[in-house]
Amino acid sequence: MRSDCLSIVRLKPYGLGIKSLEGIQNLENLENLNLAPDLHGSDDESDWTYNEVSDLTPLTNLTKLKQLNLKHNLIEDISALSGLTNLTVLGLNENQIEDISPIQNCTHLVDLRFNKNFVNDISSLSNLVNLEVFWANDNKDNSDGDPSGLTNINVVENFTNLTDLCVGGNAIDDFSEIAGLVNLEYVELWGTGLNSVEIFRNLANLGFLGLADNNISDISALVANLDIGTGDEIDLSWNSLDSDDTPNIQALRDRRVTVYQDELEE
């Protein structure tokens, strides 16, 4: 019955092997839809079950949607989401998306995640000024040409409310805009080619820095940031640090910072 459809505001069909969303357009009052995998309480991915949605057209007119999780489906085209301007949380991790621009007018978004896709241009997101969480780890080029994928993150200068920034696994060419994101608490920049930590010198709210697998050779700016202290964590594994950096690492540990590292070279 139509009245039954209109009464549904939340739907969480985790990992049921769903391939089509046809019919969901009748749930006109839907506010929360979660199509992520079902982990079945296991850390072993072989135990997980997934949905296999590729066509988002049935979502086009569900304009009351506020939270939408489409993690680990088969999605390439998100143009159907362009009119869902009430979205506050959008999860697109682990799909096949190249063009993120259809959500450029979803300005109520506070949490946006699209790890492990093929997005190489995020300049269209400049209007998403309410973002607090931005995850774009491991976006690679889906062509046979340039494999570098996402390289320019200058748009993040507009995200002044950010507390979480994750762009690890991308060959970033300029990190300078991060220095102005004074609310940052959680940062992942592993495997980005980062060679300086100067951008963190004046960020007072940092709690976790994931900086592994980079070219960092000097961490004095982290030591100079006296707001980094008890309970904070920094991952410096697989960088260009050597035994000369031991005093700086020890200085952080003396302030009860947990520092992760591989064995330093002599």
Buried (B, 14 or more C-beta within 10 A) or exposed (E): EEEEBEEBBEEEBBBEEBEEBEEBBBBEEBBBBBBBBBBEEEEEEEEBEBBBBBBBEBBBEBEBBBBBBBBBBBBBBBEBBBBBBBBBBBBBBBBBBBBBBBBBBBBBBBBBBBBBBBBBBBEBBBBBEBBBBBBBBBBBBBEEEEEBBBBBBBBBBBBEEBBBBBBBBBBBEEBEBBBBBEBBBBBBBBBBBBBBBBBBBEBEEBBBBBBBBBEBBBBBBBBBBEEBEEEBBBBBBBBEBEEEBEEBBEBBEEEEBEBEBEEBEE
